[in-house]
């Protein structure tokens, strides 16, 4: 870890993550390099190695930041509502996910490689944010669906969280993909992130 104040370290990490996020808006994961990320920061590329050793570590940090932001929205659902019907709960959770397109895009990417090419301490930090999302959803279910048993809550978690991996590919469809589906004679109903998530949640709840 480089010498310097915790504030400077945090600020530089944030700048690196934001540079990666900016590139990810227009480039694919495989095309983004540490050099490209370095070009978007205010400091030299070798400085990045003081904080992250691989591009996968930077993407994992971006992934972690997205979970932290989602956790803030989940906490708002918990704290700002006393009671919610299943329809209202599904709507609020679906809306929170519709706000997190970046998280869904990262989920649809090769998470295995991202985790495999990151140091254990950074992976553990990411898992804290990911795990907190699972805990927050459990708290939400226990508060607004008190009739659910522990097993039913666990079953919900292990259906819904894997489901999230497929939301982005099913909703972020390119013109090329639409044309291919048309040529393949696939009668596919296109849905928004909110619609596909709300439908799933209503069935699970």
N, C-alpha and C positions, 0 to 999 in steps of 0.2 A: 504494500500500500504506500502511495507517495506521501511525502511529508507535506504538511499544510493543515490549515484549520478544517474541522469537520464541515463547516459551511462551504468552504472552497471545494472540498472533495464532492459534497452533495451537488453543488452547482455545476461542476464539470461533468459529473455522471448524468445529471439531468440534461445538459447540453448534448451529450453524446447520444442519449436515448432519443431526444427530440430530433436530432439530425437523422437518426435511423428511421424514425417514424415518418419524417418528411420524404425520404427516399422511397419508403415503402408505399407511399401514395401513388407513385408512378412506375416503380420498378418491382420486379419479382425478387423473392428471397435469394434465389440462386445468383442473380445478377448484382446484388449489393455486396460490396467488398469493404474491408476496413479502410482502404484508400478512399473510396467514395464517401464513406461516413466522415473520414478525417477532413475531406474537402469542404464539408458542410459545417465544421466547427471552427472556433476562433483560435484554436491551438494546433500544433503540429500532430501529424498522424502517430509518430512514436509515443506521444504523450498518452494516447488512448490505451496503450499497453500497461500503463500504470493503474488502470481501472478495470479494463476488460482484455482478456487474452485472445478471444475469438469473436467472430461476428455473432455466433450462436449465443454467447453470453450477453451481448447487447440486446439481441432479440428477446432473450429470456427476461431481461430487465424491463423491456417494453411490455412484455406479457404480464409481468408482475404488476407494473403500474396500471395496466388495464383492469386487473382483478381488484386492486386497491380502489380504483374509481368505482367499479361496480359495487364493491362492499359499501361504499358511502351511500349509494342509491338504495341498497338493500336495508341499510340501517335507517334510512329515511322512511321506508315502508313500515318498518317496525315501530318507529318512534312517533310517527305522525298519524297513525290510525289505531283506533281502539277495537273496531270490529270491521271485518270485510266479508262479503259473501264470496263464494267460490268464483263467481263471474268477475267480481271486482278484484279479487286477489290475482286471478289469471291475467287480467288486464294490466294491473300494476307491474307484475313481474315481467310480462311480455314487453311492456313499455321500457322497463329498465334494460332489457336485453336489446331492444331496438336502438337504444342510445349507445350501444357498445359494439358497433360494427367492426371496429379495429380488433376487439377481443375475439370476435367470431372469426375474423380473417386469420388471426394467429392460431386459433384452435384448428382451423381447417388445414393449416400448414403441417409439415412433418415435425410434430412436437417431440417425437422420440429422438431425432437427431439433435434438436435444440438442447434437450436435457442431457443427452449423452456427451455433448461437446462443451459442457459447462462445468466449472469447478464445483465440488460438493457444497461449499458454503453459499455459493450463489444459487444453486439448485434448492438448497434448504430454505433460503430466503424467499424464493419464488413459491415454494410449497406452503409457506406460512400464509401468503396472500390467497392462494388457491384454496387451502384448507379453510380459511376464514369465510370464503364464499359459501362453502358447503355448510359450515356452522350457521351462517346467517340464514340460509334457506331453511335449515332445520328449525331454527328459532321462529321463523315466519310461519312455517307449517304448524308448529306446536301452539303458537298464539292464535292463529286464525282458523285452524282446523283441529281443535282440541280433541275431536272424536277419533282422530287417527292414532293408531297404535305405534309403538316404537318401530315395529317391523314394517308397517306401512310407510312411515316416514323414510326409513332406510331404503325401501323399495323405490320410492319416489326419487330419491337422490341418485340411485344407481341406474335409473332409466333416464332421468332428465339431463344429468351432466354428460353422459355419452351422446345424447341427442344433440346437445349444443355443438358438438364437433361437425355436424352435418348441416347446420343452419345456413352458414355462408355459401357453400357450394350450391345449395338448393334455391337461394334467393338472389345471389349476385351473378346473374346470368348474362353472358355477352351476346351480341348479335350473332356471332359465329356459332355459339352453342344453340341459340334459338333456331337458326337455319338448319343446323344438323338434326335437331329434334324433328323439325318439320319434314326434312327429307327422309328421316327414318320412320315417319308416320307414327310418332309417339304423341298421343293425345295428353299432353302434360299441362296441368293447371299451375300457372305461375303465381306465387304468393309473396307478399312482403315479409320482412323479418318479423314484424309484429303479428301478422296473420298466422304464419306457420307456428310461431311460438305460442300464441294464444290458444290455437286449436289443440296443440299438444298438452298444454297446461290444463285446459278444461277437461280433457279426457283423463289425465292423471289425478286431478283433484276429485 
